[in-house]
Amino acid sequence: MKKYNGSILIVEDDEDVALTSRMILKQYFERIEVLPSPKSLESRLRQETYDVILLDMNFKAGVTSGNEGLFWLNRIQALSPLTQVVLQTAYGDIDLAVRSIKEGAVDFLAKPWDKDKLVTTVVNAFKQALARRENREPKVRQKAQHQYLNHGQGTFIASAPSMRNVLKTIEQVSGTDANVLILGENGTGKEHVAWAIHNQSKRADQAFVSVDLGAVPPSLFESEMFGHEKGSFTDAKETRVGKFELADKGTLFLDEIGNLSPDLQIKLLSALQNRNISRIGSNTVIHADVRIICATNAPLNDLVRRGAFRNDLYYRINTVEIQLPALRDRKEDIPLLFEYYFEEYCRRYHKTFSVDPALAQQLTRYDWPGNVRELQHAIERAVILCTRPELTIDDFQLYGPAMPAEEADRSLNLSNIERDAIRHALKKFNGNLSRAAEELGIGRTTLYRKMEAYGIGRTEGA
């Protein structure tokens, strides 16, 4: 069996879990180390470099908040920003795991996991870590670029009348190298639009490199975008290729550009003006032939008027502007989006369901403030947690316009909604607290506490 030349650190206080993880992963990676406690993690990171750290979220007896895991996640990012972190969490802590993803973890494992899930998750994290560890050797650079080829965001689904102008603009601009600015709320699919432009362009067989500028620490901006030479600063243990170089001959997608500080805007503008960059620690000028697509949910016009965003950068990135409507303004697409994601997640999780014929229409009654991303995650969660042969609206935790008609007159007070949701879950599972907690997406202990606070008895819904 071929092993990856990677280094994995397992930080886990459960000896059985640590031993099992090590035995499985050593079949796939050259170097596996284990720490029973994160106490010595900082000193270890100052001495060693790891591709992936598999980190438990709780270490103190009786503590289930996951705050320890989030604390150490932040410390790892500060000490070893190129390392990818996979968090291990209890199944009932999915909301916490989602928060950890937002704070920088690459993925999470819900305990108990199976072997295939462990291996797949760590291997994917390792491959993402490789993208941060390229050097300037042409062969290594080509290998690094390969991961950005033909890894699109799937089918771009749009048939609603409000999307006609978007589709027409994509068609018109794709054959050019014009800079494109995509505007829209979070979750509307801005990266999908960028992918659609790239896939219809003459650069389609080259790399599509995506950078979330909102997630790049200011101190690492130049290293992330332009690269650095080995030894150019304290933590520069090896030469690194920046995103401009990786996107050479292809497309560079800069998401959340509205979050850039004024000093970083100047550095980006300089690179965009002539597509010439230099790595940190080098005087060599590198020309990057890249097509630039930017996106943001920020009101750039207002930021420009207030002086918070440079007008010269704004005009540089805004040759063509695409305004992407919110999902509530293109509800005709919801049935198509549901069908696409439902089939994808049934296939991914090896599930088989029939679907309530009324479900797609019921989903259109909800405004989806989180847009397509919220719909996607709601479908994934429903597929994962549904235990019945038919998927219905009851498998979706939606409060508001998507509620069944007989519930439409209920109070919108959050406490009342939460109380009703708990009662509904208890009734649905005949008082089974574990199943009810899973359905609600909370831990059993949290459910106990909320039941006590609301005066709900265990058999109330049975």
PyMOL commands that set and color helices and strands:
alter all, ss='L'
color gray80, all
select helices_A, chain A and resi 15-25+38-47+67-79+91-102+115-130+138-146+161-174+190-199+213-215+218-226+243-246+257-259+262-274+300-306+311-317+327-329+331-348+359-363+371-385+393-395+405-407+414-428+433-440+444-454
alter helices_A, ss='H'
color red, helices_A
select strands_A, chain A and resi 4-11+29-35+52-56+84-90+107-111+180-183+208-212+227-228+240-241+251-255+276-277+286-287+291-296+320-323+354-355+390-391
alter strands_A, ss='S'
color yellow, strands_A
deselect
rebuild
show_as cartoon
